[in-house]
């Protein structure tokens, strides 16, 4: 039985690929919108569409790549933490965010790396916390309701 | 040294003629700079000399010293003055922080505050602040860990509909098993007999499916596993209690009498708070020849039919044992006892001669069976006869409901209707409902017309 109890995502080693792809898609689409508009804005009238295209062709994949690196590293550390701790917790994600931030800023020296790691950890903690809050907020619609009486037949035992 | 400087300086100011006399020497202007050997005041006097010479050459005295270089070099970027909006934002941030800090530890409002003050009369404001901040933090954390509602199930239904006993059953590895592979993704297998289990025990128990999966995945599985709602109540992860990193199913929040609740689960963490109400099941990992679930049915059915006062007593009796096997043995022992008793009674009856003392007037040919066994047979026959028809009707209802829903989606809802009538036009809704019911009514009429 695959260890992951979360049936909405693939189990652990395979989810890294999913997350890489999903992050790239997010970055590329978001970057496409952002750089497209920026390119259109910075182009002369009549050349806005080509300008937008040029800008987004140049920059959106780069942003997608940056997002993919972040997401892929995060997912790798997440799976690593799950494997080491053998538990499914929000703490895995927070630690994974911490390490991702640290690794991605490692070139700047220990002080910068720790700052970036702290930011990554806090960011993930906020996301996890909000996730839990929203799950509980939307869970109210799953509350078991009393079935309407004429609809159910009285069971045979009565 | 200064004299040397003066000499060098005056030499430099010599007219060109003397320069022509010794050109190489004159061309080499050896100014003595502060960097080769002079100190402090001599630097200053050298600077003054330099300033004088510069003033003579350019015609005006420089008023400003040269700007500092390196780290102290002033930036060429002009600093715009900070706008008042920035100060306003900082002020807002400050006020928010102070307000938050106050709210974290402030005295409880209204009656709570009065009670709190009574409990801790001689407490300084600071100590009280810390205590109340801690209490609020723990309350918030508990709120996240507790089951989402205090009463997870609605109140019991009125008399003929409510079953006296409640069976809480788990989903993962008890009724289903999920696997993942690269080609098919997540797939879910039903345990052999799971649907029969739910349909049959629906006659005796109020079945609740309590799972630690989240609602979005579990609801879709349950729609396929239990489409006719034999388990009308479904509880998901938000109804569990989170203790020490584990999801625990707290039965005390079920709004049911705990002496009539049985929980069947393959994960011991789930019933950690009420182990006396539990039947431990072995996790099912997809074996198609498994019979444990269906083997539980006689035990559970007998429990309900014999109307035990407290289910925990028979559960304790069978704890740790293989229930299908042990219960069959127990039943055999019971029947054996009853048979022996009956045989003794028969012998003693034959001994007495008076016919008028023979109760019932008939001699029983066969040993008596326990009451619950007769009832079980009745139930099984009833189930066999009616189950198919019931399921077909339920399937019809389900189909009609789905048709209605899909028609509702494709129906045009005008904004005017929403504003004035609070939703789709009720007449149109009724027409739709009638339309979906009409074919079903036409069918039996056609069936009647045929013969």
Interface residues (C-beta under 8 A of the other chain):
Chain A: X1 X2 X4 X5 X6 X7 X8 X10 X11 X14 X87 X89 X132 X135 X136 X139 X140 X142 X143 X144 X145 X146 X147 X149 X152 X153 X154 X155 X156 X157 X158
Chain B: X144 X148 X149 X152 X153 X154 X155 X157 X158 X160 X161 X163 X172 X173 X177 X178 X179 X180 X182 X185 X186 X202 X203 X204 X208 X212 X213 X214 X215 X216 X217 X219 X229 X232 X233 X234 X235 X236 X237 X238 X245 X285 X304 X379 X382 X383 X386 X390
